[in-house]
């Protein structure tokens, strides 16, 4: 049961470790889903591996494991090729392509001897486990941290925009009131509505006047190409929360609580204005004026070439967020509904590959590097768990695709058998699996090749 790691839109050592930890956990749980249903229906599982103990998808090349231990009828191990994992179920055509075993007469403990509905559950076991894992993680998150979001109406300073949002016609300070005439309760849902729901217009207040801005053709292409879901953010003033040690900000004399009001005597009200001035003065001496204890203080120094002064601004203090707390049962219910909301969100993203003329495969696909960049460079339990749950959903949806070699490919054959009463021959299954695995390998090489190309391009 191949666990595909070629993902959509969606680094550093911390990101790489989070990626490895999340994928390892989800691979084990996915394969345990197949293992559980196989054992439930008294089907022998010959191998249970995290990663492959061969050069995927070639089962007879470089066969060795980093660790293995036989217990009962099953060999448990860790393979050397870290692009998935698998369980080898007796009497089944799978990644191992054990054709010799398939030539023998069916045995009662083999997969091929089981009823079609039992084989269907065995094949869906990994997907079911991925969905249950997401539900459990989301329930835990909502039970421990609750849910916090910024209501759109509480982004009182309007928005700060990047070049993509500016090309749409949005401007710094615009207050978004609706998207295609529909109010969006949560600010972080606005980009989703504009991109994945393919809305055609956005309504704003600009200098107190209502405006209707048409979203031009090509907008989704620009957003996907730059991989920027944060093309709009809530606008906020610049107040220092924390100054990094041995940074230029510390040398200049910044202190926690300083409110920046001018840059080289040019008035500054918002963080986006400050960032723009800082970028245009990289490597130059500057004077930055702050309000400290009600008095203006001017700080002097050079903006580093990397444009990082070294202070952390306050963010949440300027916005009245909404916090929802959940009891244990409420958290479980919220975890259930939120999981299926996220399934819908991801399916909406995936569907764009096939339905939107603006979305190009070579700009939307990514491999392990793209995947790793989804994780926060600074480890945070809540952020890590939220992303791990979402990745579990991605793996469930991807594995359900009707591609031979993925669980969904086997499911299609089994549904055909349940409807027609005729079993697909082992020869057809072998051919389809071989073709599917080669296609998957090509897709993985293509996606990771795109990552390498983007690294050199940048």
N, C-alpha and C positions, 0 to 999 in steps of 0.2 A: 504494500500500500504506500505508494510514493507520496511523500508530503512535500508539495511544491513550494519552492521558496522564491519563485519569480513573482514579484508583486508590483502593483500600481502605486501611483502617487497616493504614499503615499502621497569630521568625526572624531576621532579621538579614541583613546583607549577606553574611556568610560562608556562611550557609545558602543564600541565593539564588544565589551564585556556584557553589557545589557542585551545586545543582540544575541550573543551566544547563550546567555542564561535563558532568555525568553524562548528562543527556538528549541533549545534542548528540552525545556520543560514541556512545551507544547507538542513536540515530536513524541516524547514518551507518553503523554496523555492520549494523543491521537492513536498511537499504536496499541495502547492499552485498551482503547475502545474496541478495536478489532479482536484483540486477545480475549477480552471479557466475553463477548458474544460467541466467539469460537468455543471457548471452554464451557459456556452456558449450554451450548448445543452438543457438548461432548465431541468436539472436533479437536484433533491433535494439532498443537502449534509446535513446529520443529525449531524455529528460531525467533528471537525477539531482540532486535538490535536498534540501538541509538546510533545513527549514521550508518553508512554502508561499509561492509567488509569486502568490497570489491570496487572496481572502477566503474561507477554507474554510467551508462546502463549496460555494461558488459559484464555479466555475472561470472565469467571465467578468467577475468584479468585482475592481477594483483590481489589475490584472495588472502587477506590476513586481518586480524582484529587486534586492537590495542588491549582489549580485555575480553575474556569469555569464561563462562562457567555453566556447566550442565546441571540442571536440576529437574528430575523427572524426565519427561519426554522433550523438554524445551531447553535449548541452548540460549542463554542470555549473554549479551555482549555489547561492546562499544567498537564500532568500526573506525576506520582511518579516514574515510571520505565523507567530510562533514556537510552533506547537502540533503539531509533528510533522515529517514529511518525506515524500518520495515519489520513486519512479522511474516514468517514463512509458514503458511498453513498447509498441512498435508493435503494433497489431492487438488491443488489449485494452481492455475496458470497465473504467475505473478512475476515480479522483477527478477526472481532467481532463475526463471526459465528452465526449471528442472524437468526436461522433456522425458528423461528416462523413467522417472517416477510415474509420469502420466501414462506410460505404456503398460503399466501393471494393472491387473484387475482392481476395480474400486474396492476399498475396504470400509467397514462400517464407521471407522473413526475419521474418515476423510471428508473434506469439504464437498467433493463431487457426489458423495452419497447422501448428503443432507437435502431436505426439502427446499424448494425454491424460496419460500418465505424466510426460512432460517438462513439461507445463504445471503438473502437480501439484508437481513439485520447484521450479519457478520460484516458485510461490505459497508453498511452505513454506520457501523460502530465508531469509526474514527471521527466522522462528521458529527455524530450525536455527542461524542465526548468533547469536541471542540466547542460546540454550542453550550453544553452544560458547564464547561470550564469558564467561558465568558460570563455566563449567568452568575456563577459562584463568585468570580472576581468582582464583578460589578456590584453584587449584593454586599460583599465585604466592604468595598469602597464607600458605598452609600451608607452602610451601617456605621462605619468608623468616622468618615469625614463629612458625610452628608453631601449636599449638592449646592454649589455656589455659582452664580452666573450674573452677568451684567445685563439688566434690562436695557433694551435699546434706548428707551426714553431717558435713561439715567446717564447716557454719554453726553453730559451737559456742555462740553466744550466742542462737540462735533467730532469730526474724524481727521486723522492725519493720513495722507495718501502717498503712495510711491508712484513711479513713472507709469506703471500699468494702469492704476486707478485714474491717474491724471489723463491718460490717453482716452479713457472712457468719457471724460468730461467732468469728473469729480474734482473738487478742490479742497485744500486744507480748510478746516472750519465748517464744512458743510454738515448739517444735521440731517441724518437720514430719517425720514418719516415712514416710508413704506417701500416695498419692492413690487413692481407691477401692480401697484394699487393695494397691496396686501401688507398689513402691519406685521412686522417680525418681532416677536416678543424678546428673543435673546439676541444680543448683539453678535455673538459668535456664529449665529446661523445665517447672517446676511451674506457672507461670501459663498456659503453652500447654496443658498437660493439663487445667487447670481450665476454660479458656475454650473452646478449639477442639476438644478431645476430649470436651467436655461431660460431664465426670465428675460424679458425684453426691455425693461425700463426700471429706473430707480427714482424715487421722489425725495427731494431734499428741501431744506430751508437754507437759503444762502443770504446772509445779511438781512435775515428776517423775511425774505421773499420766497414763496414756494416756487420750485422749479421741477420740471419733468425732464429727466435726462435719459435719452434712448441709449441702450447698451448696444454698441455697434458690432457688426459681424467681425469675427476675428478676435474678440475679447478672450474667449475661452482658450484659444490657441496661445495667446500671449501669457496668460496666467499659468497654463500647464507647462509651457516651454521654460518659463522662469522658475517653475515649481514654487510659486509664491501664493499660498492660501491667505497670507496675512497682508494682502495688498491694501487693505484699510485697517487701521487700528484706532481705538479711542484716543482723541487728542488730550494732552494733559500738560500742566505747567512743569517746570524743572525745579525740583527740590531734592537736595542730596540726602539720601538715607544712610549711606555707608561709604567711607573712603578706603580704598585698598592701600595696604602698606607698600611703601617704596614705589608708589606710582607718581606720575606727573601731577595728579590732583593733590596728593599729599605734599609734594614739593611746593606747589603754588599756594598751599594754605587752606584748601577747602576743608570744611567741617560739616558734620551731620547737621541738618536743619537749614543749611544755606539755600536760599531761593535765588536762582539766577535771573537777573532782570536786564542785563545788557552784555553785548559781545562787541568789543572794540567800539564802544559808545553807541552801537546800534541796538535799539530796544529789542528785548527778547521776552515773549510771553509764554511760548510753548516749546515743548521738547523737540518737535520736528523742526522748528526754526533754529534752535540751538544746534541740532545735528547738521543741518545744511551749512551753517556758518562754520562749524568745526571742520567739515569735510573740505570746504573751499579754502581753509587756512592751514592745511596739513603741512607741518615742517616750518611754520612761521611763528614769530613771537606774537602773543595776543594779550589783551587786557579783558578780563571777565569780571563784571560787576555783580555782586550778590547782596541780598538783604540779609543782615545778620543782627538779631536782637533789635530789629526796627531801624537799623542804620545801614546805609550803602557802604560796601567795602569792595575795593578793586584789587583783584588778584592777577598777577602777571606771570607768564611763562610761555613755553613753546608747545604747540600742539604736535605730538609725536607723528612720525610718518604713517604709523598704522592707525592714526586718528583715535586712539584709545587713551582718554585722560585717566581713567581708573577710579570712577566713582559709580555707585549704584543709586539710581533715582527711586524715589517713592513712586509707586504705581497705584496701589489700591486705595490709598487715602483720599484720592480725589473723586472716587466713584462710590455710589451707594449700591452695593451688590445685594442680590437677594440670596438668602441662605435657607435651604430646606433641610431639616433634620428628619431622619427616619428611625423608627424603632426596628427591632429585629425582623418582624413579619413584614413591615412596610418595605424594608430594605430588600427582602427577598422578592417581593412583588415588583419593586422598582427595577431590580436586577433583571427580572424576566422581561418586562416591557422594554427596558432600555436596550437589551440585547437584540430584540427584533427590530427596534428603531435603527440600530447600527447596521444590522443586516440589510435593511432597506437603503440606508445611506451608502453602504459600500456597493450594493448592487446598482444603485444610481450612478456611481462613479464608473463601475465596470461597463455598464451599458453604453456610456458615452463613446467607448472605443469602437462600438459597432454601429451607433446611430447618429453620432454627431459628425458632420463634415469638417468641423474645426479641430477635432482631436486626432492627432497623428500618433501612430504607434511608437515611432522612434523618439517622440518627445514625451510620451506618457509612461512607457515601461522603464523599469529600473531593476537592478539586481541587488546584491548584498550591500553595496556602498550606499545606494539610495535608501534601502531599507534601514541601514544602521543610522543614517542621518535623521530618521524619524525620532530617535531617542534623544532625551535631554542630555546635553554635554555635562551637566551637573546632576548627579544622581539624586532622585527624589522618589520616595516609595509610591506616593499617589500617582505621579506621572508615569512611572515604570509600570505599575499595575494597570492603569488605564490603557496604555498602549499595548501591553501584553494581551489584555482581554480583546482589544480590537484586532490584533494580529490573529488571535484564535478564531475570530469571526471570518477574517480574510481567508484563512486556511480552510475553514469549513466551506465557504462559498467556492473557492478555487477548486477544492477536491470534488465538489458536486458537479463541476462542468463535465459534460458528456464526452470526455476525451479518453480513448483507450490508454491504459496505464495509470490513470487516476481513478479514484473510487467511483466517480460518476460514470466512467466508461463501463465498468462492471455492472453498475446499477441499471444502465440502459438495457444491457443484454438480459438481466434478470427480470426486468419489467416485461420485456418481449416474451420471455419464457412464461411468466405468470399469465399474460394475456392470451398467448397463442397455444400454450400447453406443450410447445416444442423447445427443447433445449438446444442452445447454440453449440455447435461442435467444438471440441477441444482444438482442432486445427484452425478454425476461424478465430478462436480466442487467442491462440498463440500468435497468429499473424497480426491481429489487431493490436495485441499488447506490444509486440516488437515494433510496429510502426508508431504506436503511441509513445513509447519510451524514447525512440529516436527523435520524434518531434519535440518531446519535452526537453531532451538534452539540447537540441538546437535552439529552443526558446530560451533556455537558461544561459547558453553561451552568448546568444544575441543580447539578452538583457544585461548581463554582466559586461559584455563588450561595450555596450552603450555607456555604462558607468565609467569604464576606463577611458573611453573617448572624451567624455565630459570632463574628467580629471585633467587630461592633457589640454583640452580646450580652454579650461580655466586657468 
